[in-house]
């Protein structure tokens, strides 16, 4: 059986960080938590006999709607002038709770490696 499940969350981070400067370069470290809210799901799971798929998209009790996460990041940047800099910031994201509710027998947590890059403007 082939199937794809989709769980879509909106994530709101709360991060604290510090930057160290050396001439035009800087290193930053950030850590914090984030709150994730389930906004959409499209899921199917095999039945006990493994011969068909059951649709759980409308089942409210199987997936956790609210999840807390831990985030850490370490970045490096170059300051072109006091207002504009270029940065690259790899990060680690760890899901502290299972995507499944406490009553569901399977526990599944995710971890992600992320990378951010871009221009930063200070006003």
RONUZA-734233 format. One record per residue (C-alpha): z negated, x negated, y negated. Coordinates in Angstrom, 2 decimals, decimal comma, m for minus. Last residue first. Layout:
REM residues N
<rec><pz>Z</pz><px>X</px><py>Y</py></rec>
...
This chain:
REM residues 123
<rec><pz>m11,23</pz><px>m16,55</px><py>m50,37</py></rec>
<rec><pz>m10,81</pz><px>m18,50</px><py>m47,16</py></rec>
<rec><pz>m7,57</pz><px>m18,24</px><py>m45,16</py></rec>
<rec><pz>m7,37</pz><px>m19,27</px><py>m41,51</py></rec>
<rec><pz>m4,06</pz><px>m19,92</px><py>m39,79</py></rec>
<rec><pz>m3,72</pz><px>m19,42</px><py>m36,07</py></rec>
<rec><pz>m4,75</pz><px>m20,14</px><py>m32,53</py></rec>
<rec><pz>m6,89</pz><px>m18,29</px><py>m30,03</py></rec>
<rec><pz>m7,31</pz><px>m19,18</px><py>m26,37</py></rec>
<rec><pz>m8,95</pz><px>m17,12</px><py>m23,67</py></rec>
<rec><pz>m10,54</pz><px>m17,78</px><py>m20,30</py></rec>
<rec><pz>m11,73</pz><px>m14,58</px><py>m18,72</py></rec>
<rec><pz>m14,54</pz><px>m13,49</px><py>m16,45</py></rec>
<rec><pz>m14,68</pz><px>m10,20</px><py>m14,63</py></rec>
<rec><pz>m17,42</pz><px>m8,36</px><py>m12,80</py></rec>
<rec><pz>m16,95</pz><px>m6,09</px><py>m9,77</py></rec>
<rec><pz>m19,73</pz><px>m4,30</px><py>m7,91</py></rec>
<rec><pz>m18,73</pz><px>m1,95</px><py>m5,08</py></rec>
<rec><pz>m21,14</pz><px>0,73</px><py>m3,81</py></rec>
<rec><pz>m20,71</pz><px>3,11</px><py>m6,81</py></rec>
<rec><pz>m24,00</pz><px>4,57</px><py>m8,12</py></rec>
<rec><pz>m24,45</pz><px>1,75</px><py>m10,65</py></rec>
<rec><pz>m21,09</pz><px>2,54</px><py>m12,27</py></rec>
<rec><pz>m18,11</pz><px>0,30</px><py>m11,65</py></rec>
<rec><pz>m16,85</pz><px>m2,16</px><py>m14,26</py></rec>
<rec><pz>m19,78</pz><px>m4,36</px><py>m13,22</py></rec>
<rec><pz>m22,04</pz><px>m5,71</px><py>m15,93</py></rec>
<rec><pz>m22,38</pz><px>m9,06</px><py>m17,68</py></rec>
<rec><pz>m18,64</pz><px>m9,56</px><py>m18,22</py></rec>
<rec><pz>m18,13</pz><px>m13,21</px><py>m19,08</py></rec>
<rec><pz>m15,69</pz><px>m14,39</px><py>m21,78</py></rec>
<rec><pz>m14,94</pz><px>m18,10</px><py>m22,18</py></rec>
<rec><pz>m13,14</pz><px>m19,37</px><py>m25,27</py></rec>
<rec><pz>m10,47</pz><px>m21,86</px><py>m26,37</py></rec>
<rec><pz>m10,13</pz><px>m22,16</px><py>m30,18</py></rec>
<rec><pz>m7,14</pz><px>m23,71</px><py>m31,97</py></rec>
<rec><pz>m7,18</pz><px>m23,82</px><py>m35,78</py></rec>
<rec><pz>m5,02</pz><px>m24,29</px><py>m38,89</py></rec>
<rec><pz>m6,68</pz><px>m24,33</px><py>m42,29</py></rec>
<rec><pz>m6,17</pz><px>m22,83</px><py>m45,75</py></rec>
<rec><pz>m8,63</pz><px>m22,35</px><py>m48,64</py></rec>
<rec><pz>m10,25</pz><px>m25,77</px><py>m49,16</py></rec>
<rec><pz>m6,89</pz><px>m27,51</px><py>m48,57</py></rec>
<rec><pz>m4,84</pz><px>m28,36</px><py>m45,48</py></rec>
<rec><pz>m7,96</pz><px>m28,10</px><py>m43,29</py></rec>
<rec><pz>m7,37</pz><px>m28,99</px><py>m39,66</py></rec>
<rec><pz>m9,15</pz><px>m27,16</px><py>m36,88</py></rec>
<rec><pz>m10,93</pz><px>m27,55</px><py>m33,59</py></rec>
<rec><pz>m12,57</pz><px>m24,87</px><py>m31,51</py></rec>
<rec><pz>m15,31</pz><px>m24,21</px><py>m29,00</py></rec>
<rec><pz>m15,98</pz><px>m20,67</px><py>m27,85</py></rec>
<rec><pz>m18,69</pz><px>m18,70</px><py>m26,03</py></rec>
<rec><pz>m18,75</pz><px>m14,99</px><py>m25,20</py></rec>
<rec><pz>m21,18</pz><px>m12,81</px><py>m23,22</py></rec>
<rec><pz>m20,27</pz><px>m9,22</px><py>m22,38</py></rec>
<rec><pz>m21,93</pz><px>m5,81</px><py>m22,46</py></rec>
<rec><pz>m20,16</pz><px>m2,81</px><py>m20,90</py></rec>
<rec><pz>m20,01</pz><px>0,89</px><py>m21,80</py></rec>
<rec><pz>m17,90</pz><px>3,49</px><py>m19,94</py></rec>
<rec><pz>m18,82</pz><px>2,32</px><py>m16,42</py></rec>
<rec><pz>m16,35</pz><px>3,53</px><py>m13,83</py></rec>
<rec><pz>m16,87</pz><px>5,86</px><py>m10,83</py></rec>
<rec><pz>m18,59</pz><px>8,83</px><py>m12,46</py></rec>
<rec><pz>m15,87</pz><px>10,18</px><py>m14,74</py></rec>
<rec><pz>m13,24</pz><px>10,82</px><py>m12,06</py></rec>
<rec><pz>m10,08</pz><px>11,77</px><py>m13,98</py></rec>
<rec><pz>m8,16</pz><px>8,57</px><py>m13,20</py></rec>
<rec><pz>m9,55</pz><px>8,39</px><py>m9,65</py></rec>
<rec><pz>m6,27</pz><px>9,16</px><py>m7,84</py></rec>
<rec><pz>m6,55</pz><px>8,64</px><py>m4,08</py></rec>
<rec><pz>m4,00</pz><px>6,41</px><py>m2,36</py></rec>
<rec><pz>m2,76</pz><px>6,77</px><py>1,20</py></rec>
<rec><pz>m2,89</pz><px>5,05</px><py>4,61</py></rec>
<rec><pz>m5,99</pz><px>2,88</px><py>4,22</py></rec>
<rec><pz>m8,00</pz><px>5,08</px><py>6,64</py></rec>
<rec><pz>m10,91</pz><px>5,17</px><py>4,18</py></rec>
<rec><pz>m8,65</pz><px>6,19</px><py>1,27</py></rec>
<rec><pz>m6,98</pz><px>3,55</px><py>m0,88</py></rec>
<rec><pz>m7,83</pz><px>3,42</px><py>m4,59</py></rec>
<rec><pz>m5,99</pz><px>4,72</px><py>m7,63</py></rec>
<rec><pz>m6,71</pz><px>4,05</px><py>m11,28</py></rec>
<rec><pz>m5,30</pz><px>4,90</px><py>m14,70</py></rec>
<rec><pz>m7,98</pz><px>4,41</px><py>m17,32</py></rec>
<rec><pz>m8,31</pz><px>4,83</px><py>m21,05</py></rec>
<rec><pz>m10,88</pz><px>4,23</px><py>m23,80</py></rec>
<rec><pz>m13,66</pz><px>2,34</px><py>m22,02</py></rec>
<rec><pz>m15,97</pz><px>0,89</px><py>m24,70</py></rec>
<rec><pz>m16,77</pz><px>m2,84</px><py>m24,66</py></rec>
<rec><pz>m19,68</pz><px>m4,40</px><py>m26,57</py></rec>
<rec><pz>m19,61</pz><px>m8,10</px><py>m27,31</py></rec>
<rec><pz>m22,17</pz><px>m10,86</px><py>m27,22</py></rec>
<rec><pz>m22,48</pz><px>m14,19</px><py>m28,94</py></rec>
<rec><pz>m21,53</pz><px>m17,82</px><py>m29,12</py></rec>
<rec><pz>m19,41</pz><px>m19,92</px><py>m31,46</py></rec>
<rec><pz>m18,82</pz><px>m23,67</px><py>m31,82</py></rec>
<rec><pz>m16,64</pz><px>m25,19</px><py>m34,50</py></rec>
<rec><pz>m15,06</pz><px>m28,58</px><py>m34,94</py></rec>
<rec><pz>m13,55</pz><px>m29,62</px><py>m38,27</py></rec>
<rec><pz>m10,85</pz><px>m31,93</px><py>m39,55</py></rec>
<rec><pz>m9,87</pz><px>m32,69</px><py>m43,17</py></rec>
<rec><pz>m12,59</pz><px>m35,34</px><py>m43,65</py></rec>
<rec><pz>m15,06</pz><px>m34,80</px><py>m40,81</py></rec>
<rec><pz>m16,52</pz><px>m31,31</px><py>m40,84</py></rec>
<rec><pz>m18,94</pz><px>m29,65</px><py>m38,41</py></rec>
<rec><pz>m18,81</pz><px>m25,86</px><py>m38,07</py></rec>
<rec><pz>m21,44</pz><px>m23,41</px><py>m36,77</py></rec>
<rec><pz>m21,24</pz><px>m20,09</px><py>m35,05</py></rec>
<rec><pz>m22,67</pz><px>m16,65</px><py>m34,47</py></rec>
<rec><pz>m20,69</pz><px>m13,88</px><py>m32,78</py></rec>
<rec><pz>m20,98</pz><px>m10,10</px><py>m32,55</py></rec>
<rec><pz>m17,86</pz><px>m8,84</px><py>m30,78</py></rec>
<rec><pz>m16,51</pz><px>m5,25</px><py>m30,60</py></rec>
<rec><pz>m14,23</pz><px>m4,63</px><py>m27,61</py></rec>
<rec><pz>m12,00</pz><px>m1,61</px><py>m27,09</py></rec>
<rec><pz>m11,37</pz><px>m1,17</px><py>m23,38</py></rec>
<rec><pz>m8,38</pz><px>m0,23</px><py>m21,23</py></rec>
<rec><pz>m8,69</pz><px>0,01</px><py>m17,43</py></rec>
<rec><pz>m5,38</pz><px>m0,13</px><py>m15,57</py></rec>
<rec><pz>m5,00</pz><px>m0,12</px><py>m11,81</py></rec>
<rec><pz>m1,84</pz><px>m1,16</px><py>m10,00</py></rec>
<rec><pz>m0,86</pz><px>m0,07</px><py>m6,52</py></rec>
<rec><pz>0,95</pz><px>m1,29</px><py>m3,42</py></rec>
<rec><pz>0,00</pz><px>0,00</px><py>0,00</py></rec>
